[in-house]
Amino acid sequence: MTKRKNIQPALEPVKKTKAALVLELLQCDGGATLAELVEATGSLPHTTRAALTACARRAARSSRANGMA
């Protein structure tokens, strides 16, 4: 019997954050509706709207920091 070398354990799948999921859905052609975002994240509508606001603020800060605004 031969010994196998360099066997690595299977990697665990990376869990996406809700923010990453929201951004991914918004980047699809046609974007995403609030109802679609709520369903995908399992969050309540007001929580999903707050996440959208936070994403927009981060994007605005990032663009100002990079001299784009």
N, C-alpha and C positions, 0 to 999 in steps of 0.2 A: 504494500500500500504506500503510495507516495503522499508526502505531506504537501499541502497547498501553502504557498507563501503569499504574503501581501493580501490576505483576505480582510476586507474592511466591512464593518457592520453597515447594514442598510441605514441610510439617512432618514431621519424623521422628516415628514413633510413640514414645510414652513407655514405657520399659521398667519394668515393675512389679518391685518388690523381692519377695523371697520372703516377707518379713514382711507386706507389703501383701497379697500373695496369700493367705496364711494367714488374716489378719484378714477378708478378703473372703469366704472360704469359711466361716469360723465364723459370720459374720453372716447367712448364708442360713437360710431356714426349716429347722429341724431340725439346724442346725450341720453339722459334718463329722467323720468318723471319722479316726483316726490314719492308717489305710491310705489314705484319700482325700487327706489332706494330704501324705503321703509321695509318692504318685503325682503329685500336682499340682506339687509343688516339685522333685521329683527328688532330694530329700535322703534320707539314711538315717533310720530311725525315731528313733534317739537324738538326732540333730541336730534333727529336727522337734519332739521333746518339749522340748528345750532352748529352741527358739524360742518355744514356747508358754509356758514358764516366764518367759522374758524379757518377753513381751507382758503377762503377768499382773502382773509386778513393775512394769512401766511404768504400767499402768493403776492399780495401787494407789498408786503415788507421785503420779500425776496427780490422783487423787481426794482424797488427803490434802492436796495443795497447793491444791486448790480448796475445801477445807473441807467435803468431802462425807463424810469418814469420822470 
